[in-house]
Amino acid sequence: MATMDALILSSPEKPRQLEIVTVPIPEIKEDQVLIKGHEIVGVISQIGAAVHGFSVGDRCVADNTILCEACFYCRRGQHVLCENFESLGVTMAGGFAGYVAIQSKKVYKIKNLTDEEATLVEPASCAIHGLDKLNPAVGVEALIFGAGPTGIILAQLLKLNGASKVVIAANKGIKTQIARQLEAGDEYIELDRNDPSSQWNRMKEEYKHGFDVVIEATGSEMVANRALDFVRRGGSLMVYGVYSNSDLVHWSPAKIFQDEIKIIGSFAQTHCFPRAVAYLDSGKIKVKGMVTDVFSIKDFDKALEKMKSKSACKVALKP
Ligand SMILES: [Zn+2]
C-alpha cells in the first residue's frame, strides 16, 4: 500500500497541537480526483470514472469547504453559515498531506500562478465573500487595518471594485513592505506595535471625516476597539480578523445610532473560488512575494514559530 505523511490535529479539543502521521494515499471515489501537492494546490494524478473536464497533469486548486447541505442554514441556501461546516486541512485532515482525494466539482484549474502563489486563492475567496457582504458603493474611501494576506487582497479588491481611495494601516514590518511592493493601497500608515496612539491621533487629524468603509483585519482586540472611531457617518465597519473568544469590544452605541453605522461580520466563504481564481490567475490581484516562507510539513513547528515571529507574510507548507 502506498503511503504519505500528513499533518493532522492531535485531538479536536486541542486546535493548536499538530502531529505528523503516515497514512495510506487516499483511494478516489468515482466523482473525485486525486491531487498531488500541498495546501490543496497541485497536479491531478488520478481521475474518477464519472469526472469530466479534467486530465491527469492539470494544475489546480481545490475549494476545501465541506457543507452538509442538510442543516437549518444549508436548507435556506445560507451555506456559509452551515452548522456542520468543515474545512479540509483545518477542522479535518486534508490539505497538509502529499495527496488529497476531492470531488472534482470543488477543483479549479490554474495556469499562471506558481504553487506557492496559488495558496493565496483560499484567503482571496474569503476576501471576496467579505466584499460581497460589504457591498461598497462606487467611489468609497476605505481604511484597512492589517497588511497580512487578507488585508493586502482586500485592499486590491476594493480598488478593483470602485473605491476611490484605500488606506492601509499596519504595523511596520515585512507585511507593510509587501503591501507597498504590490501597490495594494493608495496610502500607508505604519503603526507602532506597542503604542500606536500617536499615529491614531495623526490619522484623526488627517482624515477628519473618517472613511466610508473601515475593515479590521488584524485580529487585535485593541485595534477592533479603536476601529469604530474612524468610520464616517453612514459608513460601515467590517470585522474580519481572527480573535480570541475572550476578546471584547467597548463601542459607543450612541455613535452607532447617531451616525447610522453598519457593523458587518464576515467569516470563511463558499462558492467564491471561481472569482478568486479569475482574479489571481489573471494577475489582476497581485500576490507575488506574499508567500515569504515555505516549510516541509515535517517542520510544521518551525512554520508555526515563523508565523508567530511577525517576520513572515504568508507561510506555506510542502509535503
Ligand atoms: Zn449545513
Residues whose N, C-alpha, C, O or C-beta is under 5 A from the ligand:
A	BS01	ZN	L67 C68 E69 A70 C71 C74 C82 E83 N84
